[in-house]
């Protein structure tokens, strides 16, 4: 099994890269999806978030009001740290369960938005960073996700810088390109990942006589 950490700044296109890797045959463990699961209604995770931030972060149906919570934490590093201290251990435990269930020869891609910020690079055999110019990120967040420019900039500022992410990368996918070019680049990365997976699975050579 090859364990791959996939990360990138918000709006860089990491989710699209993870989708393309799944098309190639990767097993995806999506930290964002798990982070939503561990704070669903009735979970200890949601109880802990409400205890920390108050019932105002709940929607009328009792679920977590993510936009409201986001507006609280992404402009306040201390509040963001509190939220991360609740959610990240739960996400980590669930991710380990899913990886243990994967096939022995799988390429397991962990989609982890805050891999750099939380110093998680040593946990993976390979770290892949999806990179884009900050202007591209901002445009995607405002134009495609409907964020205000202020919120988009706050979320970008709450993450590691571009150079910090590139420093921990084994492989960088530059994503200031059209989708078809991105698809080609991801296929090249997949070929490299499968090569590394095969190399790591080779049995040791017998001792020389």
RODO-2510 file (C-alpha; in nm, 4 decimals, decimal comma):
residues 209
     n   res          X          Y          Z
     1     x     0,0000     0,0000     0,0000
     2     x     0,1175     0,3512    -0,0816
     3     x    -0,0135     0,6235     0,1470
     4     x    -0,0412     0,9603    -0,0282
     5     x    -0,1139     1,2925     0,1390
     6     x    -0,2906     1,5302    -0,1011
     7     x    -0,3210     1,8948    -0,0070
     8     x    -0,3476     2,2454    -0,1490
     9     x    -0,4767     2,5882    -0,0656
    10     x    -0,8483     2,6577    -0,0756
    11     x    -0,9511     2,7185    -0,4359
    12     x    -0,6378     2,5559    -0,5793
    13     x    -0,8360     2,2659    -0,7273
    14     x    -0,7475     1,9871    -0,4866
    15     x    -1,0962     1,8359    -0,5004
    16     x    -1,0778     1,8130    -0,8790
    17     x    -0,7392     1,6431    -0,8554
    18     x    -0,8715     1,3940    -0,6011
    19     x    -1,1650     1,3166    -0,8316
    20     x    -0,9280     1,2548    -1,1223
    21     x    -0,7067     1,0304    -0,9082
    22     x    -1,0114     0,8231    -0,8161
    23     x    -1,0861     0,7879    -1,1891
    24     x    -0,7330     0,6511    -1,2271
    25     x    -0,7918     0,3936    -0,9522
    26     x    -0,6957     0,5563    -0,6235
    27     x    -0,8725     0,4828    -0,2956
    28     x    -0,9782     0,8229    -0,1613
    29     x    -1,0033     0,9149     0,2055
    30     x    -1,1524     1,2646     0,2115
    31     x    -1,0772     1,4504     0,5350
    32     x    -1,3374     1,7189     0,4585
    33     x    -1,6089     1,4574     0,4133
    34     x    -1,5065     1,2811     0,7319
    35     x    -1,4952     1,6161     0,9126
    36     x    -1,8612     1,6636     0,8210
    37     x    -1,9497     1,3125     0,9342
    38     x    -1,7900     1,3461     1,2774
    39     x    -2,0031     1,6526     1,3611
    40     x    -2,3364     1,5234     1,2337
    41     x    -2,6350     1,5540     1,4698
    42     x    -2,6122     1,3111     1,7598
    43     x    -2,2334     1,2756     1,7478
    44     x    -1,9925     1,3551     2,0322
    45     x    -1,8115     1,5814     1,7870
    46     x    -2,1109     1,8102     1,7418
    47     x    -2,1708     1,8168     2,1162
    48     x    -1,8121     1,9325     2,1672
    49     x    -1,8420     2,2055     1,9020
    50     x    -2,1612     2,3393     2,0616
    51     x    -1,9986     2,3334     2,4044
    52     x    -1,7097     2,5403     2,2680
    53     x    -1,8968     2,7876     2,0478
    54     x    -2,2559     2,7906     2,1715
    55     x    -2,5885     2,6838     2,0255
    56     x    -2,5802     2,9730     1,7767
    57     x    -2,3664     2,7573     1,5481
    58     x    -2,6604     2,5195     1,4987
    59     x    -2,9110     2,5450     1,2147
    60     x    -3,2837     2,5148     1,2817
    61     x    -3,2768     2,1404     1,2135
    62     x    -3,0054     2,0833     1,4739
    63     x    -2,7235     2,0361     1,2239
    64     x    -2,4067     2,2415     1,2217
    65     x    -2,4447     2,5781     1,0486
    66     x    -2,1132     2,5695     0,8667
    67     x    -2,1191     2,9193     0,7162
    68     x    -2,1932     3,0694     1,0578
    69     x    -1,9198     2,8677     1,2258
    70     x    -1,6788     2,9526     0,9463
    71     x    -1,7405     3,3238     0,9864
    72     x    -1,6493     3,2876     1,3549
    73     x    -1,3306     3,0870     1,3279
    74     x    -1,1544     3,1784     1,0054
    75     x    -1,0934     3,5370     1,1139
    76     x    -0,9820     3,4332     1,4652
    77     x    -0,6769     3,2039     1,4967
    78     x    -0,7552     3,1147     1,8592
    79     x    -1,1097     3,0023     1,7781
    80     x    -0,9835     2,8132     1,4746
    81     x    -0,7346     2,6309     1,6956
    82     x    -1,0146     2,5308     1,9329
    83     x    -1,2229     2,3937     1,6471
    84     x    -0,9253     2,2032     1,5066
    85     x    -0,8514     2,0502     1,8475
    86     x    -1,2017     1,9045     1,8472
    87     x    -1,2347     1,7871     1,4906
    88     x    -0,8853     1,6754     1,3873
    89     x    -0,8449     1,3843     1,6336
    90     x    -1,1833     1,2482     1,5270
    91     x    -1,0935     1,2789     1,1595
    92     x    -0,7576     1,1110     1,2169
    93     x    -0,9105     0,8123     1,3927
    94     x    -1,1689     0,7568     1,1193
    95     x    -0,9077     0,7985     0,8446
    96     x    -0,6912     0,5274     1,0006
    97     x    -0,9896     0,2924     1,0087
    98     x    -1,0572     0,3467     0,6382
    99     x    -0,6928     0,3028     0,5387
   100     x    -0,6726    -0,0243     0,7310
   101     x    -0,9660    -0,1529     0,5262
   102     x    -0,7977    -0,0821     0,1880
   103     x    -0,6359    -0,3543    -0,0234
   104     x    -0,2687    -0,4265     0,0350
   105     x    -0,1702    -0,3051    -0,3141
   106     x    -0,3861     0,0099    -0,3090
   107     x    -0,2728     0,3664    -0,3655
   108     x    -0,4577     0,5388    -0,0807
   109     x    -0,4967     0,9140    -0,1284
   110     x    -0,5702     1,1153     0,1848
   111     x    -0,7302     1,4454     0,0815
   112     x    -0,6167     1,6666     0,3728
   113     x    -0,6716     2,0440     0,3416
   114     x    -0,4605     2,1334     0,6484
   115     x    -0,1833     1,8801     0,6013
   116     x     0,0846     2,1517     0,5994
   117     x    -0,0581     2,3509     0,8880
   118     x    -0,0796     2,0499     1,1167
   119     x     0,2653     1,9083     1,0344
   120     x     0,1226     1,5847     0,8948
   121     x     0,3623     1,5304     0,6032
   122     x     0,5659     1,2599     0,7869
   123     x     0,2536     1,0429     0,8100
   124     x     0,2525     0,9742     0,4348
   125     x     0,4811     0,7948     0,1926
   126     x     0,4315     1,0721    -0,0644
   127     x     0,2946     1,4264    -0,0333
   128     x     0,1256     1,5764    -0,3406
   129     x     0,0527     1,9495    -0,3367
   130     x    -0,1959     2,1094    -0,5743
   131     x    -0,0727     2,4623    -0,6340
   132     x    -0,2297     2,7691    -0,7950
   133     x    -0,1583     3,1389    -0,8056
   134     x    -0,3373     3,3211    -0,5196
   135     x    -0,5207     3,5349    -0,7755
   136     x    -0,6564     3,2163    -0,9320
   137     x    -0,7650     3,0874    -0,5912
   138     x    -0,9442     3,4125    -0,5109
   139     x    -1,1227     3,4172    -0,8451
   140     x    -1,2445     3,0590    -0,8031
   141     x    -1,3701     3,1205    -0,4498
   142     x    -1,5622     3,4350    -0,5448
   143     x    -1,6815     3,3352    -0,8907
   144     x    -1,7452     2,9629    -0,8473
   145     x    -1,8237     2,9270    -0,4760
   146     x    -2,0044     3,2551    -0,4291
   147     x    -1,7907     3,3773    -0,1393
   148     x    -1,7451     3,7439    -0,0711
   149     x    -1,3933     3,8637    -0,1453
   150     x    -1,3461     3,9414     0,2241
   151     x    -1,4398     3,5890     0,3351
   152     x    -1,2300     3,4348     0,0604
   153     x    -0,9228     3,6327     0,1603
   154     x    -0,9774     3,5468     0,5278
   155     x    -0,9922     3,1754     0,4507
   156     x    -0,6826     3,1933     0,2358
   157     x    -0,4973     3,3862     0,5072
   158     x    -0,5927     3,1254     0,7691
   159     x    -0,4029     2,8577     0,5753
   160     x    -0,0331     2,7978     0,5226
   161     x     0,1401     3,0063     0,2601
   162     x     0,2075     2,8837    -0,0892
   163     x     0,5803     2,8363    -0,0297
   164     x     0,5180     2,6452     0,2936
   165     x     0,3075     2,3908     0,1055
   166     x     0,5593     2,3543    -0,1743
   167     x     0,8417     2,2964     0,0759
   168     x     0,6799     1,9777     0,2095
   169     x     0,5804     1,8440    -0,1347
   170     x     0,7277     1,5395    -0,3008
   171     x     0,5179     1,6151    -0,6094
   172     x     0,3611     1,9495    -0,7099
   173     x     0,0691     1,9739    -0,9528
   174     x     0,0472     2,3258    -1,0924
   175     x    -0,3196     2,4009    -1,1540
   176     x    -0,3369     2,7348    -1,3316
   177     x    -0,4435     2,5369    -1,6376
   178     x    -0,7597     2,4194    -1,8205
   179     x    -0,9213     2,0931    -1,7087
   180     x    -0,7841     1,8827    -1,9954
   181     x    -0,4288     1,9870    -1,9168
   182     x    -0,4909     1,9154    -1,5484
   183     x    -0,6207     1,5718    -1,6426
   184     x    -0,2987     1,5007    -1,8333
   185     x    -0,0864     1,6146    -1,5407
   186     x    -0,2809     1,3986    -1,2963
   187     x    -0,2352     1,0945    -1,5201
   188     x     0,1402     1,1553    -1,5153
   189     x     0,1322     1,1774    -1,1358
   190     x    -0,0732     0,8586    -1,1168
   191     x     0,1887     0,6765    -1,3227
   192     x     0,4537     0,7912    -1,0748
   193     x     0,2441     0,6901    -0,7734
   194     x     0,1778     0,3427    -0,9092
   195     x     0,5488     0,3065    -0,9880
   196     x     0,6330     0,3923    -0,6281
   197     x     0,3638     0,1577    -0,5007
   198     x     0,5105    -0,1308    -0,7006
   199     x     0,8616    -0,0477    -0,5838
   200     x     0,7561    -0,0417    -0,2187
   201     x     0,5826    -0,3778    -0,2580
   202     x     0,8839    -0,5619    -0,4024
   203     x     1,0084    -0,8438    -0,1776
   204     x     1,3612    -0,8060    -0,0453
   205     x     1,6378    -0,9627    -0,2549
   206     x     1,7887    -1,2817    -0,1167
   207     x     2,1315    -1,2391     0,0402
   208     x     2,4269    -1,2735    -0,1954
   209     x     2,6227    -1,5958    -0,1703
***
